[in-house]
Amino acid sequence: MTKKNSLGVVIIAGNEEAMIKDCLLSCQWVDLIVLVAANSSDNTVKIAQDTIPKIKIIKTDDEYNKNFSKWRNIGFENIDTDWILYIDSDERITPQLKTEIINVISTKNNEQITYYVIPRANHYLGHRVQYGGSYPDYVKRLYKKNKFKGYKGYLHEEPVIEGRLGYLRLDLLHFTHRDLKSMLQKSIVWTDMEAQALFKTNHPPIVWWRFLRMMATKIYERLIKQKIWKDGTVGWISLIFETFDTFLIYARLWELQQMKIIKK
């Protein structure tokens, strides 16, 4: 029988042998950790077992593209604590955030609140960033289990939950875009997913001016409205990558549309 206001953490990890240990150490204080090893073929699982001997590991294999709703729901089905916290392998819980989480799930004044969003402090290429829409980057991650129904959606998964929303004040650390190689690898995967999603909605045929329009929109949004230049060199690198990703999405969508025409 679990204690009252028990907390379990679900971590989704693929090949994350360089990141998983520090992630686990930052949340080793919780009552249960479930690791969903999705398409993991490196030493991630072994490192996790060595770091947290009592960890519960669920292995799953999928198609090339990512399926985060499925993976998050596997974690949900294998946890029995009162509260569930979702953490990615490139995220870290600070001691201050730990204290805030413990307080909110155990305070009777907060009983009407059934889920919380957490601000993320993003780090790109080893630098903390705060502009270009990178902060506070709120994410829905902490749920009261008896009100939570799981995740839905393929590309941008969303939780299905009853009740009121609350906001945590302290940051979850997020070490995304750790190097240019990983940024390129993510671009390959995510632009494909975005293009497939647009294709399935029968997006209008792609013509040359749409590339320019969408790339210009991205530059205006990040550079002018959100002042990404204030993050210095890292901000400019991020802007160029996002603009290139926008081009790739619509180029891949154009390719899918051409393949459909040829098959006819």
N, C-alpha and C positions, 0 to 999 in steps of 0.2 A: 504493500500500500504506500503510495507516494505521500509526502508531507503536504500540508496546506500551502497554497501559492507556490507550488513547485514550478521550476522553470527548466525547459529543455531547449537545446539549440539544434537546429538542422543546418548542416553545411553541405553545399553542392560543390563537388570538386572533380575535375577531370585529371589531366596531368599537371599537378600542382606541387610537385615534390619540393620546389624551392620556396613555397609560400605556406604550406599547410601547417608546419610546426608552430610558427609564431601565431597563426590564427587560432590554433587549438589552445595554446598556452594562454591566450588572452581571454578565453571563455571556459577554462578548466574548473571554475568555481561553480558552474551550474550543476543541476541534479542529473542531467542526462545529455549526452551528445550523440546525435545520429549523423553519420557521414554517408551521403549518397554518392558513391563512386561511379560517375557517369563516363563510360568509355575510357576509364583510367587504365593505362598500360605501363606507367612508370612506377616509381617507388612511393607514390602518394599513400597508398593503403598501408604499407609496412611502416612508414614514418608515423602515420596516425596511430597505429596500434602500439608502437614503441613509446609514443608521447603520452597517450591516454589509454592505458590497458583496458579500461572498462568501456571504451567507445563501442557503439553499435554501428556496424558497417553493412550497408546494403549496396550490392553491385548491380549495375544495369548497363546494358548495351543498347545503343540507338543508331539511327541513321546519321549521316554526315552532319546535317544541320542540328542545331541545339533545340532542345525541347524542355525549357525550364519549368513550364507548368507541370508536366508529367513528373519531372525529377523532384520538384518541391512537394508535390502531392504524395510521392513515395515516402518522403520524410515525414509528412503529416500522418500517414497511415501507420508509421512505425514508432510513434512517440505517444506517451501516455501521461504527460505532465499537465498541470493546470494552465500553464502559459507556454507559448512557443515563440522562440526568437530565431529568425532566419539570418544567417551570416554567410557571406561568400568567402572563399579562401583568401582573397586579397584584401579582406577587411579585418580590422582589429578593434576590440573593445577596450577602451582606456579604463583605468581604475575609477576615474570620476564617473564615467558612463555606467560602469558596473553598479556603483552606489545609487545612481539615479534610477536604474532599472529595478533594483531590489526594492527601493522605496515605493515606486509607483504600483508595483504588483502586490504589495503588502498593505497599502494604505486603504482603509475602509472608505475614506472620502472619495476615492477614485473608482468605486465599485460600478458606477454607471458607464465608465469608459471601458470598452472591450478590445480596443486595438490602438496602437500608437505608431506615429511616424517619427523617424529619427533623422536629424540633419547629418549629412556626410561631408567630411573634410577631404576633398579629393587631392591626390598627389599625382602629377604627371611628370614622368622622366626624373623622378626624385625630388621634385619641387612642389610645394604646396601652392595650389591655384585657387583663386577666389572670384575670377571674372569669367565672362563668356558663358554664363549660365551654370558655372561649376559649383556655386555655393549659394544657398545651403543644401541644394540637391536632396530634398526630403524623400525618404523611402519608407513605405509601409512594411514593417518587419516584425512587430511584437503583437501577438494575438492571444486572446483568452480562448482556450481550446474549445470550450463548449459552445462558443458562438461562431467559431470558424468553420467554414465548409470546404476550404481548399482553394486552389488557384484555377483560373480559366484563362484561355488565350494562348496563342502559339508564339507570336513574336514579342509582344509586350504584355507579359502575364500580369493579371490583376487578382487580388484576393477577393473571395466571396465571404462576407462576414456581416453579422447583425450587430447593432449597437452603435455607440458613439465613439467618435475619433478623438484621440488626445495627441498632444505634441510633447516630445522629449526636448530638453533644452541643450544637452551636451552632445558633442559630435562623435559619430562613428568614423574611424579613420579608414580611408579607402586608397589603396596603393594600385591604382589602375594605370594602364599605359606605362609600364615599367621600362620599356626600351622600344626602339623603333621596329625591331623584328616582331615583337608581340603585337605592336600596333598594326603592322601590315597583315599579320595573321588574322587579327580580329576583323580588319577591313574586308578580307576575303570572305569570311563567314557571314558577317552581319549585312554586308551589301547584297549578298545573295538572298538572304532571308527577306530583306526589305523589298527587293525586286519581285520575289515570288509572291509576297503578300499583295503588292500593288497589281501584279498580273492577275491574281485570283479575283480581284475586285473589278476586272475588265476596265482597267485604266485606259483613257483615250490614247490613241496612237502617238508615239513619241516622234516629234519633229525637231529639227535642229535648234530652234530658238528656245525650246523648253530647257535644254541643258544650260544655256546662258542665264535664263530666268531663274532657275532653281539655285544655281551656283551663286548668282548675284544676291539672291534673297538670303542665302546662308551667310555670305560675307557681311551684308548689311546688319543682319540680326546679331551676329557674334561680335563684329568689329565696332559698329556704331552704337547699337542699342545696348549691348552688354559689355562693351569696353574690354574685350579680351586682350587688347594690346597692353593693358596695365599689368598683365602677368609676365611681361618681358619676352625673351626669346622663346620660352616654353609656350607662351600664349600664341605667338606667331606660328610655331610648328603645329600646334593644335588646330589653329584656324585653317592652315593649308591642308592638313589631313582631313578635316571635316568637309572642306570644299571638294577635295578629291573624292571622298566617300560619296558625296552627293552626285558627282558626275558618274561614279561607278554604278550607283543604284539605277539611274535612268538609262545608262548604257546597257546594263544587264537586262533591264525591262525591255528596251528596244530589241535586244537580241531575242528575248523570249517571244516577243510579238512577231518578229520575222520568222522564227521557227514555226510558229503557228500558221502563218500564211503559207509557208512552203509545204507544210503537211496537207494543207487543203488542196 
